[in-house]
Amino acid sequence: MTNEQQLERWLAQEQEVLAKLNAGPGPGVATPEQVAGKSGLEILQAMMNGELPYAEIARTLDFAIVEVSAGRAVFQGTPLARHLNPLGTVHGGWVATLLDSALGCSVHTLMPPGRSYTTAELSVNYVKAVTPRAQRVRAEGKVIHCGRQLATAEARLVGPDGTLYAHATTTCLVFEIPSR
């Protein structure tokens, strides 16, 4: 598949997901009642289907969740001029946020009802500068281990041509959601 074909495929998938997200409740936070009894994967799938609110940060930073499955989450971002640092490349914080989202949501997909997680550690390795010339980048997070108290995951940020821009790992604390 050529770079152009891959980009077209990514853009088509993004438009399909954005149409569902925009037809739903929009950005926000789901209520405890809306997520009660649902697994992490079910919550993310409901979000992608426009049944639950999605995180406002995705709209703020021009990225979207585009795929989820058990132990895997993919986010796609649009590097824009407003994301540039003074050196003229996309700010590392934007890259880290995209990777952190893919990492966290990959862990989220494995949470049974009543369990949650929080990031305890995030490590990002930047290997190539991102510029707006890269029309889209994708962060694919995959769980390495998910136990009762700890989960670990890894992610890679790539362009449609396969260029690796950054890679990251996380350690998450896993816990029971306190009853209210």
MDAnalysis code that builds the backbone (N, CA, C; Angstrom):
import MDAnalysis as mda
import numpy as np

u = mda.Universe.empty(540, n_residues=180, atom_resindex=np.repeat(np.arange(180), 3), trajectory=True)
u.add_TopologyAttr("name", ["N", "CA", "C"] * 180)
u.add_TopologyAttr("resid", np.arange(1, 181))
u.add_TopologyAttr("resname", ["MET", "THR", "ASN", "GLU", "GLN", "GLN", "LEU", "GLU", "ARG", "TRP", "LEU", "ALA", "GLN", "GLU", "GLN", "GLU", "VAL", "LEU", "ALA", "LYS", "LEU", "ASN", "ALA", "GLY", "PRO", "GLY", "PRO", "GLY", "VAL", "ALA", "THR", "PRO", "GLU", "GLN", "VAL", "ALA", "GLY", "LYS", "SER", "GLY", "LEU", "GLU", "ILE", "LEU", "GLN", "ALA", "MET", "MET", "ASN", "GLY", "GLU", "LEU", "PRO", "TYR", "ALA", "GLU", "ILE", "ALA", "ARG", "THR", "LEU", "ASP", "PHE", "ALA", "ILE", "VAL", "GLU", "VAL", "SER", "ALA", "GLY", "ARG", "ALA", "VAL", "PHE", "GLN", "GLY", "THR", "PRO", "LEU", "ALA", "ARG", "HIS", "LEU", "ASN", "PRO", "LEU", "GLY", "THR", "VAL", "HIS", "GLY", "GLY", "TRP", "VAL", "ALA", "THR", "LEU", "LEU", "ASP", "SER", "ALA", "LEU", "GLY", "CYS", "SER", "VAL", "HIS", "THR", "LEU", "MET", "PRO", "PRO", "GLY", "ARG", "SER", "TYR", "THR", "THR", "ALA", "GLU", "LEU", "SER", "VAL", "ASN", "TYR", "VAL", "LYS", "ALA", "VAL", "THR", "PRO", "ARG", "ALA", "GLN", "ARG", "VAL", "ARG", "ALA", "GLU", "GLY", "LYS", "VAL", "ILE", "HIS", "CYS", "GLY", "ARG", "GLN", "LEU", "ALA", "THR", "ALA", "GLU", "ALA", "ARG", "LEU", "VAL", "GLY", "PRO", "ASP", "GLY", "THR", "LEU", "TYR", "ALA", "HIS", "ALA", "THR", "THR", "THR", "CYS", "LEU", "VAL", "PHE", "GLU", "ILE", "PRO", "SER", "ARG"])
u.atoms.positions = np.array([
    [0.847, -1.164, 0.000],
    [0.000, 0.000, 0.000],
    [0.903, 1.242, 0.000],
    [0.592, 2.192, -0.860],
    [1.404, 3.415, -0.930],
    [1.077, 4.332, 0.239],
    [1.949, 5.297, 0.474],
    [1.743, 6.298, 1.517],
    [0.403, 7.009, 1.306],
    [0.105, 7.389, 0.077],
    [-1.144, 8.093, -0.231],
    [-2.360, 7.217, 0.035],
    [-2.267, 5.938, -0.318],
    [-3.387, 5.019, -0.071],
    [-3.607, 4.818, 1.430],
    [-2.500, 4.690, 2.161],
    [-2.612, 4.521, 3.607],
    [-3.244, 5.766, 4.249],
    [-2.779, 6.953, 3.816],
    [-3.350, 8.191, 4.347],
    [-4.839, 8.274, 4.026],
    [-5.236, 7.935, 2.812],
    [-6.659, 7.940, 2.444],
    [-7.458, 6.998, 3.336],
    [-6.916, 5.816, 3.602],
    [-7.585, 4.847, 4.468],
    [-7.723, 5.409, 5.884],
    [-6.654, 6.017, 6.401],
    [-6.699, 6.618, 7.738],
    [-7.729, 7.732, 7.810],
    [-7.755, 8.597, 6.775],
    [-8.693, 9.721, 6.770],
    [-10.135, 9.237, 6.709],
    [-10.393, 8.200, 5.913],
    [-11.748, 7.652, 5.809],
    [-12.195, 7.076, 7.158],
    [-11.302, 6.347, 7.810],
    [-11.636, 5.785, 9.118],
    [-11.890, 6.894, 10.133],
    [-11.052, 7.921, 10.101],
    [-11.209, 9.060, 11.013],
    [-12.563, 9.734, 10.809],
    [-12.946, 9.961, 9.566],
    [-14.229, 10.614, 9.283],
    [-15.405, 9.780, 9.770],
    [-15.303, 8.466, 9.622],
    [-16.361, 7.571, 10.085],
    [-16.528, 7.667, 11.602],
    [-15.399, 7.633, 12.321],
    [-15.451, 7.721, 13.792],
    [-15.932, 9.104, 14.227],
    [-15.400, 10.173, 13.618],
    [-15.791, 11.532, 13.996],
    [-17.284, 11.776, 13.766],
    [-17.841, 11.190, 12.714],
    [-19.277, 11.354, 12.459],
    [-20.086, 10.777, 13.617],
    [-19.679, 9.619, 14.129],
    [-20.382, 9.007, 15.262],
    [-20.171, 9.822, 16.535],
    [-18.916, 10.253, 16.775],
    [-18.630, 11.049, 17.970],
    [-19.442, 12.343, 17.963],
    [-19.485, 13.011, 16.826],
    [-20.190, 14.288, 16.726],
    [-21.705, 14.142, 16.754],
    [-22.213, 12.966, 16.415],
    [-23.659, 12.726, 16.465],
    [-24.115, 12.393, 17.884],
    [-23.170, 12.067, 18.748],
    [-23.497, 11.689, 20.121],
    [-23.553, 12.887, 21.051],
    [-23.329, 12.638, 22.344],
    [-23.446, 13.712, 23.331],
    [-22.306, 14.726, 23.287],
    [-21.265, 14.468, 22.516],
    [-20.145, 15.398, 22.426],
    [-19.149, 15.174, 23.544],
    [-18.272, 16.163, 23.769],
    [-17.253, 15.987, 24.794],
    [-17.845, 16.092, 26.198],
    [-17.205, 15.410, 27.115],
    [-17.655, 15.446, 28.502],
    [-17.181, 14.217, 29.247],
    [-17.821, 13.949, 30.356],
    [-17.486, 12.800, 31.191],
    [-18.766, 12.004, 31.435],
    [-18.691, 10.701, 31.219],
    [-19.849, 9.848, 31.464],
    [-20.150, 9.804, 32.952],
    [-21.404, 9.689, 33.283],
    [-21.808, 9.581, 34.688],
    [-21.566, 8.144, 35.171],
    [-21.447, 7.954, 36.484],
    [-21.301, 6.588, 37.007],
    [-22.450, 5.679, 36.571],
    [-23.645, 6.235, 36.474],
    [-24.793, 5.427, 36.041],
    [-24.640, 4.966, 34.584],
    [-24.053, 5.810, 33.741],
    [-23.887, 5.454, 32.331],
    [-22.881, 4.328, 32.127],
    [-21.909, 4.208, 33.016],
    [-20.860, 3.193, 32.836],
    [-21.013, 1.996, 33.777],
    [-21.979, 2.048, 34.679],
    [-22.185, 0.957, 35.638],
    [-22.378, -0.375, 34.912],
    [-21.637, -1.378, 35.366],
    [-21.772, -2.722, 34.803],
    [-21.067, -2.929, 33.478],
    [-20.412, -1.905, 32.946],
    [-19.732, -2.024, 31.651],
    [-18.237, -2.254, 31.858],
    [-17.659, -3.051, 30.993],
    [-16.206, -3.234, 30.991],
    [-15.562, -2.010, 30.337],
    [-14.266, -1.872, 30.506],
    [-13.553, -0.768, 29.861],
    [-13.715, -0.793, 28.355],
    [-13.650, -1.978, 27.763],
    [-13.817, -2.089, 26.309],
    [-15.221, -1.652, 25.896],
    [-16.224, -2.058, 26.655],
    [-17.602, -1.654, 26.336],
    [-17.774, -0.138, 26.448],
    [-17.132, 0.471, 27.444],
    [-17.212, 1.925, 27.608],
    [-16.588, 2.625, 26.405],
    [-15.397, 2.199, 25.996],
    [-14.732, 2.839, 24.855],
    [-15.505, 2.612, 23.561],
    [-16.053, 1.423, 23.380],
    [-16.862, 1.163, 22.184],
    [-18.109, 2.039, 22.172],
    [-18.754, 2.209, 23.320],
    [-19.936, 3.071, 23.410],
    [-19.558, 4.519, 23.106],
    [-18.399, 4.939, 23.568],
    [-17.914, 6.292, 23.277],
    [-17.717, 6.463, 21.770],
    [-17.063, 5.484, 21.151],
    [-16.801, 5.570, 19.707],
    [-18.079, 5.498, 18.880],
    [-19.121, 4.890, 19.428],
    [-20.412, 4.808, 18.726],
    [-21.298, 6.016, 18.998],
    [-20.786, 7.000, 19.759],
    [-21.557, 8.201, 20.044],
    [-22.605, 8.010, 21.119],
    [-22.490, 6.953, 21.909],
    [-23.455, 6.681, 22.965],
    [-23.041, 7.302, 24.302],
    [-21.751, 7.571, 24.468],
    [-21.219, 8.188, 25.677],
    [-20.366, 9.388, 25.278],
    [-20.190, 10.358, 26.160],
    [-19.334, 11.501, 25.843],
    [-17.878, 11.052, 25.650],
    [-17.150, 11.807, 24.859],
    [-15.723, 11.544, 24.663],
    [-14.927, 12.638, 25.365],
    [-13.644, 12.387, 25.570],
    [-12.800, 13.320, 26.320],
    [-12.555, 14.604, 25.527],
    [-12.792, 15.732, 26.177],
    [-12.623, 17.061, 25.562],
    [-11.204, 17.285, 25.040],
    [-10.201, 16.689, 25.678],
    [-8.818, 16.910, 25.271],
    [-8.584, 16.479, 23.821],
    [-9.335, 15.490, 23.355],
    [-9.187, 15.043, 21.970],
    [-9.536, 16.173, 21.001],
    [-10.598, 16.898, 21.294],
    [-10.988, 18.023, 20.435],
    [-9.996, 19.174, 20.588],
    [-9.576, 19.432, 21.818],
    [-8.635, 20.520, 22.090],
    [-7.321, 20.327, 21.346],
    [-6.827, 19.088, 21.314],
    [-5.512, 18.817, 20.730],
    [-5.570, 18.153, 19.353],
    [-6.743, 18.106, 18.753],
    [-6.886, 17.633, 17.366],
    [-6.476, 16.182, 17.167],
    [-7.007, 15.310, 18.034],
    [-6.809, 13.884, 17.809],
    [-8.080, 13.139, 18.162],
    [-8.161, 11.879, 17.754],
    [-9.357, 11.075, 18.016],
    [-8.975, 9.617, 18.173],
    [-9.762, 8.936, 18.978],
    [-9.617, 7.484, 19.075],
    [-10.243, 6.907, 17.811],
    [-9.550, 5.984, 17.143],
    [-10.075, 5.453, 15.881],
    [-10.270, 3.940, 15.899],
    [-9.643, 3.248, 16.853],
    [-9.812, 1.790, 16.951],
    [-9.635, 1.356, 18.389],
    [-10.421, 0.372, 18.810],
    [-10.209, -0.295, 20.094],
    [-10.526, -1.772, 19.941],
    [-9.783, -2.577, 20.652],
    [-10.060, -4.004, 20.796],
    [-9.396, -4.421, 22.099],
    [-9.597, -5.633, 22.517],
    [-9.048, -6.076, 23.797],
    [-7.531, -5.917, 23.810],
    [-7.042, -5.069, 24.710],
    [-5.607, -4.861, 24.863],
    [-4.973, -3.929, 23.854],
    [-5.793, -3.218, 23.076],
    [-5.262, -2.369, 22.001],
    [-6.128, -1.126, 21.831],
    [-5.475, 0.026, 21.609],
    [-6.191, 1.266, 21.314],
    [-5.345, 2.085, 20.347],
    [-6.002, 2.689, 19.367],
    [-5.316, 3.487, 18.355],
    [-5.919, 4.880, 18.329],
    [-5.052, 5.887, 18.423],
    [-5.442, 7.287, 18.320],
    [-4.767, 7.872, 17.094],
    [-5.467, 8.773, 16.433],
    [-4.941, 9.444, 15.254],
    [-4.953, 10.943, 15.502],
    [-3.837, 11.596, 15.199],
    [-3.732, 13.022, 15.442],
    [-3.344, 13.796, 14.207],
    [-3.738, 15.074, 14.209],
    [-3.417, 15.994, 13.126],
    [-2.426, 17.029, 13.647],
    [-1.139, 16.898, 13.308],
    [-0.172, 17.902, 13.764],
    [-0.382, 19.216, 13.009],
    [-0.663, 20.268, 13.759],
    [-0.976, 21.566, 13.159],
    [0.004, 22.629, 13.630],
    [-0.011, 23.775, 12.964],
    [0.872, 24.882, 13.333],
    [0.660, 25.308, 14.783],
    [-0.561, 25.204, 15.307],
    [-0.810, 25.618, 16.694],
    [-0.172, 24.672, 17.718],
    [0.365, 23.530, 17.249],
    [1.042, 22.587, 18.138],
    [2.557, 22.765, 18.127],
    [3.054, 23.741, 17.370],
    [4.496, 23.908, 17.218],
    [5.145, 24.527, 18.446],
    [6.373, 24.117, 18.689],
    [7.202, 24.746, 19.713],
    [8.013, 25.860, 19.047],
    [8.816, 26.622, 19.789],
    [9.579, 27.714, 19.181],
    [10.595, 27.273, 18.124],
    [10.925, 25.975, 18.094],
    [11.880, 25.469, 17.103],
    [11.217, 25.103, 15.777],
    [9.870, 25.159, 15.744],
    [9.158, 24.863, 14.499],
    [8.779, 23.410, 14.322],
    [8.892, 22.608, 15.394],
    [8.431, 21.224, 15.335],
    [7.281, 21.069, 16.336],
    [6.524, 19.996, 16.177],
    [5.396, 19.763, 17.076],
    [5.929, 19.543, 18.494],
    [5.320, 20.215, 19.447],
    [5.724, 20.155, 20.846],
    [5.700, 18.712, 21.347],
    [6.716, 18.348, 22.114],
    [6.800, 17.000, 22.666],
    [5.631, 16.648, 23.559],
    [5.024, 17.639, 24.189],
    [3.866, 17.380, 25.034],
    [2.672, 16.881, 24.230],
    [2.528, 17.370, 22.995],
    [1.435, 16.899, 22.125],
    [1.667, 15.434, 21.792],
    [2.912, 15.104, 21.424],
    [3.267, 13.717, 21.104],
    [3.035, 12.831, 22.326],
    [3.492, 13.284, 23.505],
    [3.338, 12.498, 24.727],
    [1.863, 12.282, 25.072],
    [1.040, 13.297, 24.868],
    [-0.390, 13.173, 25.178],
    [-1.055, 12.154, 24.259],
    [-0.702, 12.170, 22.991],
    [-1.260, 11.207, 22.038],
    [-0.847, 9.787, 22.426],
    [0.436, 9.607, 22.741],
    [0.922, 8.285, 23.151],
    [0.284, 7.850, 24.474],
    [0.195, 8.763, 25.449],
    [-0.396, 8.457, 26.747],
    [-1.853, 8.033, 26.583],
    [-2.571, 8.664, 25.676],
    [-3.975, 8.301, 25.425],
    [-4.079, 6.885, 24.890],
    [-3.223, 6.537, 23.932],
    [-3.248, 5.182, 23.364],
    [-2.843, 4.148, 24.411],
    [-1.841, 4.477, 25.209],
    [-1.393, 3.558, 26.261],
    [-2.492, 3.334, 27.290],
    [-3.040, 4.423, 27.820],
    [-4.061, 4.316, 28.857],
    [-5.303, 3.599, 28.373],
    [-5.740, 3.941, 27.177],
    [-6.966, 3.302, 26.671],
    [-6.735, 1.834, 26.329],
    [-5.520, 1.453, 25.949],
    [-5.262, 0.027, 25.723],
    [-5.432, -0.735, 27.035],
    [-4.963, -0.150, 28.140],
    [-5.166, -0.750, 29.455],
    [-6.659, -0.730, 29.815],
    [-7.315, 0.385, 29.528],
    [-8.746, 0.530, 29.831],
    [-9.567, -0.596, 29.206],
    [-9.192, -1.041, 28.013],
    [-9.957, -2.092, 27.322],
    [-9.983, -3.398, 28.102],
    [-9.035, -3.590, 29.012],
    [-8.964, -4.848, 29.763],
    [-9.544, -4.744, 31.170],
    [-10.120, -3.590, 31.505],
    [-10.711, -3.415, 32.831],
    [-12.099, -4.046, 32.876],
    [-12.321, -4.959, 33.822],
    [-13.678, -5.490, 33.989],
    [-14.553, -4.441, 34.677],
    [-15.875, -4.644, 34.686],
    [-16.735, -3.694, 35.399],
    [-16.265, -3.522, 36.841],
    [-16.266, -2.269, 37.302],
    [-15.897, -1.990, 38.678],
    [-14.405, -1.798, 38.917],
    [-13.593, -1.930, 37.873],
    [-12.146, -1.750, 38.009],
    [-11.724, -0.578, 37.130],
    [-10.660, 0.105, 37.567],
    [-10.129, 1.221, 36.794],
    [-8.616, 1.247, 36.934],
    [-8.004, 2.304, 36.423],
    [-6.546, 2.404, 36.403],
    [-6.159, 3.878, 36.439],
    [-4.911, 4.130, 36.750],
    [-4.341, 5.464, 36.615],
    [-2.876, 5.310, 36.230],
    [-2.380, 6.247, 35.461],
    [-0.983, 6.187, 35.039],
    [-0.069, 6.472, 36.229],
    [0.899, 5.583, 36.446],
    [1.900, 5.776, 37.488],
    [3.221, 6.235, 36.882],
    [3.472, 5.849, 35.641],
    [4.737, 6.195, 34.983],
    [4.508, 6.234, 33.477],
    [5.127, 7.216, 32.847],
    [5.089, 7.356, 31.397],
    [6.502, 7.665, 30.929],
    [6.985, 6.910, 29.977],
    [8.318, 7.144, 29.412],
    [8.174, 7.275, 27.903],
    [8.655, 8.380, 27.368],
    [8.543, 8.639, 25.932],
    [9.943, 8.789, 25.337],
    [10.154, 8.139, 24.212],
    [11.391, 8.276, 23.445],
    [11.044, 8.933, 22.112],
    [11.604, 10.115, 21.887],
    [11.371, 10.858, 20.645],
    [12.494, 10.501, 19.681],
    [12.140, 9.964, 18.511],
    [13.188, 9.540, 17.577],
    [13.237, 10.366, 16.293],
    [12.175, 11.091, 15.990],
    [12.150, 11.954, 14.801],
    [11.150, 13.076, 15.054],
    [11.504, 14.277, 14.665],
    [10.623, 15.424, 14.872],
    [9.351, 15.292, 14.030],
    [8.225, 15.666, 14.636],
    [6.943, 15.712, 13.930],
    [6.722, 17.153, 13.489],
    [6.312, 17.327, 12.237],
    [5.957, 18.645, 11.717],
    [4.573, 18.535, 11.078],
    [3.936, 19.673, 10.797],
    [2.637, 19.610, 10.118],
    [2.706, 18.965, 8.726],
    [3.904, 18.782, 8.194],
    [4.019, 18.077, 6.912],
    [3.506, 16.644, 7.010],
    [3.607, 16.065, 8.207],
    [3.009, 14.745, 8.446],
    [1.526, 15.011, 8.674],
    [0.712, 14.796, 7.658],
    [-0.702, 15.179, 7.738],
    [-1.458, 14.479, 8.862],
    [-1.080, 13.276, 9.194],
    [-1.659, 12.524, 10.301],
    [-0.562, 11.648, 10.886],
    [-0.701, 11.390, 12.180],
    [0.136, 10.403, 12.851],
    [-0.774, 9.519, 13.683],
    [-0.320, 8.295, 13.918],
    [-1.107, 7.339, 14.698],
    [-0.302, 6.814, 15.858],
    [-0.945, 6.763, 17.004],
    [-0.364, 6.151, 18.195],
    [-1.123, 4.856, 18.450],
    [-0.412, 3.748, 18.395],
    [-1.030, 2.449, 18.642],
    [-0.496, 1.912, 19.959],
    [-1.394, 1.764, 20.923],
    [-1.031, 1.237, 22.233],
    [-1.431, -0.218, 22.355],
    [-0.535, -1.008, 22.965],
    [-0.790, -2.431, 23.189],
    [-0.378, -2.793, 24.605],
    [-1.249, -3.538, 25.275],
    [-0.958, -3.978, 26.631],
    [0.100, -5.078, 26.586],
    [1.071, -4.953, 27.475],
    [2.084, -5.995, 27.645],
    [1.650, -6.947, 28.751],
    [1.171, -6.378, 29.868],
    [0.744, -7.158, 31.024],
    [-0.389, -6.410, 31.721],
    [-1.403, -7.142, 32.140],
    [-2.471, -6.538, 32.932],
    [-2.798, -7.482, 34.072],
    [-2.403, -7.068, 35.262],
    [-2.647, -7.868, 36.450],
    [-3.661, -7.209, 37.359],
    [-3.760, -7.722, 38.565],
    [-4.736, -7.227, 39.521],
    [-4.373, -5.852, 40.059],
    [-3.070, -5.530, 40.132],
    [-2.637, -4.250, 40.689],
    [-1.839, -3.389, 39.720],
    [-1.193, -3.988, 38.742],
    [-0.359, -3.248, 37.785],
    [-0.660, -3.672, 36.364],
    [-0.537, -2.715, 35.461],
    [-0.629, -3.004, 34.029],
    [0.511, -2.251, 33.347],
    [1.062, -2.849, 32.304],
    [2.080, -2.174, 31.508],
    [1.661, -2.231, 30.049],
    [2.067, -1.199, 29.304],
    [1.718, -1.137, 27.884],
    [2.820, -0.406, 27.132],
    [2.819, -0.578, 25.822],
    [3.771, 0.101, 24.946],
    [3.009, 0.705, 23.779],
    [3.570, 1.759, 23.204],
    [2.916, 2.411, 22.057],
    [3.977, 2.952, 21.115],
    [3.577, 3.085, 19.865],
    [4.433, 3.655, 18.825],
    [3.650, 4.734, 18.097],
    [4.307, 5.838, 17.785],
    [3.702, 6.918, 17.002],
    [4.325, 6.867, 15.620],
    [3.486, 6.632, 14.599],
    [3.976, 6.476, 13.229],
    [3.182, 7.346, 12.263],
    [3.794, 7.610, 11.117],
    [3.120, 8.276, 10.011],
    [2.561, 7.244, 9.060],
    [1.759, 7.671, 8.074],
    [1.165, 6.723, 7.128],
    [2.199, 5.987, 6.274],
    [3.407, 6.558, 6.182],
    [4.475, 5.893, 5.428],
    [5.285, 4.937, 6.296],
    [4.884, 4.779, 7.562],
    [5.576, 3.882, 8.479],
    [6.692, 4.541, 9.275],
    [6.950, 5.833, 9.040],
    [7.992, 6.534, 9.792],
    [7.684, 6.491, 11.278],
    [8.660, 6.080, 12.074],
    [8.522, 6.075, 13.520],
    [8.959, 7.428, 14.058],
    [8.067, 8.106, 14.768],
    [8.373, 9.414, 15.356],
    [8.721, 9.304, 16.848],
    [8.040, 8.396, 17.549],
    [8.286, 8.236, 18.976],
    [7.723, 6.889, 19.419],
    [8.213, 6.430, 20.560],
    [7.639, 5.239, 21.179],
    [7.634, 5.456, 22.681],
    [6.745, 4.743, 23.370],
    [6.547, 4.998, 24.795],
    [6.134, 3.735, 25.524],
    [6.315, 3.783, 26.832],
    [5.818, 2.725, 27.708],
    [5.127, 3.379, 28.899],
    [4.272, 2.606, 29.537],
    [3.599, 3.084, 30.739],
    [3.466, 1.961, 31.753],
    [3.378, 2.359, 33.003],
    [2.966, 1.479, 34.087],
    [1.737, 2.128, 34.707],
    [0.686, 1.356, 34.837],
    [-0.561, 1.859, 35.413],
    [-0.899, 1.085, 36.681],
    [-1.444, 1.803, 37.653],
    [-1.971, 1.179, 38.851],
    [-3.420, 0.769, 38.569],
    [-3.785, -0.444, 38.922],
    [-5.133, -0.957, 38.700],
    [-5.800, -1.088, 40.073],
    [-7.091, -0.667, 40.132],
    [-7.765, -0.634, 41.424],
    [-9.273, -0.798, 41.263],
    [-9.932, -1.118, 42.378],
    [-11.402, -1.154, 42.450],
    [-11.918, 0.267, 42.428],
    [-12.984, 0.513, 41.710],
    [-13.630, 1.825, 41.746],
    [-14.373, 1.931, 43.070],
    [-14.065, 2.945, 43.871],
    [-14.765, 3.066, 45.157],
    [-16.269, 3.280, 44.954],
    [-17.060, 2.632, 45.781],
    [-18.506, 2.844, 45.676],
    [-18.838, 4.205, 46.261],
    [-19.850, 4.842, 45.705],
    [-20.208, 6.200, 46.124],
    [-21.246, 6.183, 47.191],
])
